[in-house]
Every structure is written in C-alpha cells, then in structure tokens.
Amino acid sequence: MTGIHPSITSHRLNVLPTARPIQQRVRHFHPDKQKIIWNEIDKLLEAGFIREVDYPDWLANVVVVPKKEGKWQVCVDYTNLNNACPKDSFPLPRIDQIVDSTTGQGMFSFLDAFSGYHQILMSPDDEEKTAFITPHGLYCYKVMPFGLKNAGTTYQRLMTKIFKPLVGRTVEYGMKLNPSKCAFGISAGKFLGFMVNQRGIEVSPDQVKAVIDTPPKNKKELQRLTGKLVALGHFIARFTDELRPFFLEIRKAGANGWIDSCQNAFQRIKHCLMQPPILSSPNTGEKLYMYLAVSEWAINAVLFRCPSPKEQKPIYYVSRALADVETRYSKMELTALALRSAAQKLRPYFQAHSVNATMGHRIERIWNEFQPRLSMKGQVMADFVLEYSRRPIQHKEPSEEEWWTLRVDGASRSSGSGVGLLLQSLTGEHLEQSIRLGFPTSNNEAEYEVILSGLDLALALSISKLRVYSDSQLVVRHVQKEYEAKDARMVQYLTKVRDTLQQFFEWTIEKIRRIENGRTDALAGIAASLPIKEAILLPIHTNDITGYLRTDTLPEDPKQAHKIRVQAARFTLIGGHLYKRSFTGPYLQCLNHSEALYVLAELHEGVCGNHSGGRSLARRAHSQGYYWPTMKKDVAAYVKKCDKCQRYAPIPHMPSETLKPISGPWPFSYKWVEAEAYDSIKDKDVTKFVWKNIICRFGISQTIIADNGPQFDSIAFRNFYSELNIRNSYSTPRYPQTYRTTPGRPTGNTPFTLAYGMNAIIPTEIGLSTIRTEAGTQDDANEELGRNLDWVDEVRETVSIQMADYQQRASAHYNRKVRPKSFKNGTLVLRKVFENTAEIGARKFQANWEGPYIVSKSSKSGAYHLQKLDGTPLLRPWNVSNLKQYYQ
C-alpha cells in the first residue's frame, strides 16, 4: 500500500530531550497467544508496516486483547513512550458541530479510509522508538501505529489538510479507501454514531437497541447502562432528572444495584427512546429560543428554533446535576446558574445567533428585555415545560405584581463611611450589599447614599412596587414632605431620591426602630470599618519591558508607565532575547511561563534533580543564569505541589491537636501489663496473643478494647471474636492519656488507696511476713479499714484537685508544641503509611505517605472520616496527626 507521501505529512514523536529511554521487561505468553502474535506479525511484515530492528533504545511489550466477536487483537503497550512525549495542541473538531453541518442536506457521501493510520509513515528518525518485543524477535513500525499519544491528532491534521481546499477542486493525495464502508449519493446514513438525513439528526437504532435489550441485573451492569445513556443525553429531555435513581443507587455502597425506582426510570427512558426527537440545525442568522428549568437536584435547558409560527424543532438538550453546595442556592441563583451552564455548553450557538431565554422563575426581571414564553407547538416542548412545572421547587406566576422590601442604613465614622442594604421579596429571595464609600460623608448623607443605591438595584431588577424602611427619622420625614430640607446638599439628595422614586409604579417609605434594622446596621458598620485600599500597581511582566525596549510602548496608566521606565534600566536586549543585569554575576536570561516550568522540572526532578526545597531550587535556577519576575513564588508553589515530595516528606513529630485530659476511674483489680515481642504484628499474631494471654488465663471477656490498627479489624480477627461472642470495641482516635495503677505524679496514691483508703497487702507479704502483717490482728485490720473508708472521701477530693492541677500543667506544656492542623470537607489529604499498609519489599525506599483521600466528615476532636477518590469510604476515622494536606 503506497500511503501518504512523507512530503504531505508524517508522524513525529517529539520526545522530550530530558526523557530517559525505557526498555520494558519481556512478557511471556501461552503458546496459543504466541501463535496469535506470530500471525499478526506475519500480516504486518507482508504489508510492509513493520521491520526488524537491532539494539533499540526504547522497547515496549505487546498485549493480546480479546474482542467482542471472540477474536483477539494484538496491541503494543506504549505507556512509557507516551509519557515522554508532549501533547500536540492541534485543535480537534467538535462532534456536535460536525453532525449539525449535515442537517438539511438532501444527499450524502461517506468515505472511510482503509487502515487510515497505517497510510501515514513514521518519521525515519522516530521509527526505532516504536520498537516492540515479541517471542519471535524485535520489530519497529514504519507506519503510524495505534496507541501512540498524538496519533489521532496527526490523522486529524491530515484530514484537515486534505479536505480544506477540496471544495471545487480535484486533489490527489494517494490515500486508499475501504470500498465496503464507503457510500455515495445516499439520502441518509450513520455518521459518528448518529443517523443523519434531510430532516435532521436522529438516534442510532443500534444504540437504542443496546439500551432496551440489556436491562441491568446488578450494580456493574447498571453502571454500563448509565454510560450508554450518557451518550444519548442531548436527545432526552431532563436527562439528569430521569437518571437520578440510577446515580443514587450507584453511589450506595453494597447496594444490589436495582430497585423499583430504577425500574420506573428505566421504563420512562425506554418510552422516550422508542419515540426520540429529531434534532435540527439552525439556519444562518436565525433567531433561537431556549427554555430553562431547575429542580432540586439538576438544571436543564432546551435550545430550539421556530421555522414557522406553528412549528418548534429542538436543537440540543442540556442537563447537569447540581453539586452539593449548589443544592442550597436560592431559586433565582439556580436559574442564573442554568443560564450560565447552558451558555457555556452551547457557546457556538450563542456566538452565531440571537437567543431568547425564557424560564418559569421571576428572574426574568433581571433582563431589561423579557420575551414571554411561546405557546407550545410541539409535544417535546410541552413535555419539557410540563415536567418543569411539576417540580416542587417551582411556584406559579402570581397574578399581580409582588411587593419588595428595601431596608437601608448608613454609618459615618472616623475610619470612613459605609452603607448596607437588604432587598427582599415575598417569596424569600434576598440580596445583601455592603458598600464602602470612598469619600467622607455625614450620617444623613450616608443615609441618602444607601437609599439611592437600593433604588438603583431595585430598578435594575425591574421591580415596580417597593417598600423602603429606614431608621433615620430626618431622611424619612424629608421624603414624606413632613420636614423641610434646608441644607443645600440635603436638598440635592432629596431631589435625586424623589426623582428616582417616580420611576416606580407604587412605593412607600417608613421609619422603623434601630433594633428592627440590625442586619443592615451590621452591614454598614462592616463597610465603614474596612480600610480604604490604595491603588495597587500591577506586577511588571517581562513582555511589557520587552515592548518598551523595542518600540517604546508604555501602558496608559502613568504610575504603571513610570514603574516600567525605572525597571527597564536593569534590562537589556541581546540577540532579540531579554536579559536582566545581575548584582552577583553575568546577565540573567528572562524566561516566559512555559520555559520557567521546563527549567523547574529539569532542576527539581530531571536527570540531575534531587527534589530540593524551594529556596535551594530558586538558588539553583538563579545560579544557572535564569530569571523571571515571580521566581521565588513559582518555585515554592512548584515544590509544594510535587507529588513525590509530598509522599516522601518526613513525618512531623509535633502534635497537631491540643491535649484533652480525661479523668478515668481508679481500678484496683488485676491490671498487670502483658507484653510479648513480635517482628511483625499481623492478625494471626494478635489472635494467638489474645487466646494465650487473656482467654486461657482469665476466661472469655465480654469486651476487648483495641486501637484503630487494621490487624484488630481484619476479617479473621472479627470471626475469632464472633465465635467467642466477644464484643470488639475501638479506642477513640483522640489518643487518651492512660493512667497506671502504681503511685504516680497525678494522684500521689495507688488506685487501691483511693478505693479503700489504705495500701494493699501484696502477695509477697503473705508468703514472707512483715511487721504490719504480724503485729496486727484481723479485728484491728477491719477497724482500721472502716476508719479509712470514712476518711476516703477527703482523700479523693484532695486527689481530684491534684489531678486537675496536674492536667492543666501537662496541657499547658503539651500545647506549647502544638501546630494546629484542620481540614474542611472535600479536602484532599495523604495518610501516614503504617507497617501493615507498607509496600512489600520497599524497605527504606517506602514512601511515608499514601493517598490521596477525600475528607468526607470531620469532628471537633481531631478525627476525620475519609473516602477514596472513587467515593468508597474508609471503615474508621483517622486522627489528624496521621494526615497531611495534598496539593495538586
């Protein structure tokens, strides 16, 4: 096969110069798989696609992958080679725009290239980099193979080059086509997974059949079904709402994957796909319409056109689930979010057409020009709006205009002046503003300023009926014409306020007590207390200095222009490149953002990199003769986000939480410490220890308390407990300070003394008598015991005071070393690597941290519940001392 001439295009790998060639270790295959590989190699050699190679620097393995029809496909694992190649930024076309361009055409021709990738030759310098190893030898590709990082981009670049000048011309490129998959002059056909014809774009029957004929039976199949339905999302109205039962069931851990709500949703989706809508494409300059709908958990939109007054044709359905924080938005904010999301998704349509957006909520007043909702001329539009109206979050349009309330207050202080306002509607929407005035005012002037600001905001929202409340008697009486304004400035303010109020259909203004206006008073106080920020000069970019040195170009801001003139004296142009005069050596070459990132990557983690810290890395870059304006900040941020530096960072020994002393009971029964040495602590070792040292000596316990070690929570250990009917409890992750039975500093007494008021007689005194065991009789001992029991309360009170004092002193000493650390929900964290979670065989090369995990729940005691990136929760909470934040 001749293929494309190299002068037209060829595939280049563009391997990074810092990348080190990697030769993968050979993989061994079963004889049956070796036969499949050999047959594939024969085909490629016969076609001239590959050749043998000797001593390659890069070497990859082949992988045998099963196909759906029971056959096998031989692929090459180019993972290492792809990691060493930068991404080609050639723009890929959007599928929906390509499909839209086919609508309205009466005749189609479909072309399919025969082994399209293999018709593009590899660059001769890069052929041996594609080398792969098989049981029969080493080979490399002469043509572009599948699996390379930028192969699809190279193919798209060729297609653009071929078909862009093809209109009205005859061009010969030598590309071979596949006749069995080509079609010419047909009225309809399958294109990029869709059925296109003159009427519009339809769902492929194969995709519909794949959904209808495969009802899920378990959670895994439900996930597959959801993935298939996502591809049909812009054909289904309120797609996210319909699939909500699926999403909820997938998120549940351990769920069976199929419940009644899922079955009902599946039936509704089947009904929609049996009669799917036909999507159309707008004509040039045609006016489009869009309906917006919001629910408790999703935002939806549909873009459609009106070819005639009695016809509506959908163009695109948009649906998106709400994030957790977005579910707490007000109805006005949700509708604005729906408009923003639809505009981002449908950006090409908004750029080429005039779009009228309509919705059920009264946010329509925000826009000065509101178009009323059109009558329903199609069943698809009717279903969309009907479902939207049934959502519990929606409300019917009121028959009369609503009254809005505006509460205002101003504050004038020595530190400055500020105003606060609160605009509310009867349906619960409210807007708060705290404004810092950049000029000095009196209290009355501040009251007038806030009224004018509130009136302007109400007019921007097209509010026609407004009630204004203020705690300033003078201003209210001025507006009500009960007081006369004598000061010239007050007259000007009053005239402006009255003129603005005339723009409302109906309005009132009333005086309220200061205690009823506390919220706006706080807003005004906050604004008045804030310091006035001086004008901040933007940091100088090297492009600004280069432009000044070359063409004397300066910004319009005089302060910024002066700053550039002063700093340009320390720079010079040499050979078209910008250099900075250094105080410590020769000129420093100024780098742009991409060049700076390359230098940091090479110095920090390249061949000669040693993952040095921020200051050391900045010194190295400076000593090598490089400079950019934000050098120290960028270096610190780069080191902070380095994945390996975070995982191998040393474990801090400073406490992360303050000491929380716990006073426990004073036990006086058996409390000897049983210890045994092990080279590793596994669940079988713990089971053996509990059986030998606890159960065989003291019998079956009711409860055994252990820490959060995984060896105490393994399946084998839990089964051991359940067989003996022992309750397995875990200690709190707050690390309580334990209290021993021997006399200690906190109490100065033994637990036996605190319980009975006297010292215990130990077993040694029974076997070898002492003076107190021989001199005293049993009656004397009983009498002394009773007397001590009468005095024991006083002893216990004294000990309690001593313990409280000791705990306070211990806490003060401990808390001096604390470096507080806390995480919010959703924060990515790394977890300390323990012995049972360490990588086998890693030894001293073992990372100190693993993860990342997501914080799902936190408590005030310093314990955090974690979950994996896929949403799987970890079984137990983890103390903050075992966690650190992960940056990316």
Protein Blocks (a to p, Z undefined) as FASTA:
>chain_A
ZZjafklpccdfkiafkbccdddddddddfklmmmmmmmmmmmmmnopaccdehifbdcd
ddddddfkopacddddfklmmmmpccdfbdcddfklmmmmmgoiabdcddddehkllmpc
cdfklmmmmgccdfkbccddfbdcehiaklmmmmmmmmmmmmmmmgopacdehiacdfkl
gcehiabdceehiacdfklccddfklmmmmmmmccfbfklmmmmmmmmmmmmmmpghklm
mmmmmmmmmmpghiahiafklmmmmmmmmmmmmmccddddddehiacdddddddfkbccd
dddddfbfkbccdfbdcdddddfklmmpcfklmmmmmmmmmmmmmmmmmmmpccddddfb
fklmmpmbdcdddddfbfklmmmmmmmmmpmkbccddfbdcdddddddddddfkbccddd
ddddfkopacddddddfbdcdfklmmmmmmmmmmmmmmmnopabdcdddfbfklmmmmno
maccfbfklmmmmmmmmmmmmmpmbdcdddddfklmmmmmmmmmmmmmpccddddddddd
fklmmmmmmnopacfblklmmmmmmmmmmgcceehiacdddfkbccdddddfklmmmmmm
mmmmmmkbghiafklmmmmmmmnopacfklmmmmmmmmmmpmklmmmpccdfbdfbdcdd
ddddddfbdcddcddddfbdcfklmmmmmmmmmmmmnopafbdcddfbfklmcfklmmmm
mmnopacddddfklpadddfbdcfknopafklmmnopacddfklmmmccfklmmpcfklm
mmmmmmmmmmmmmmmmmmmmmmmmmmmmmmmmmmmmpccddddehiacdddddfklpceh
klmmpcfbecddddfbdcfkopacdddfkopacfbdcdfklgccddZZ
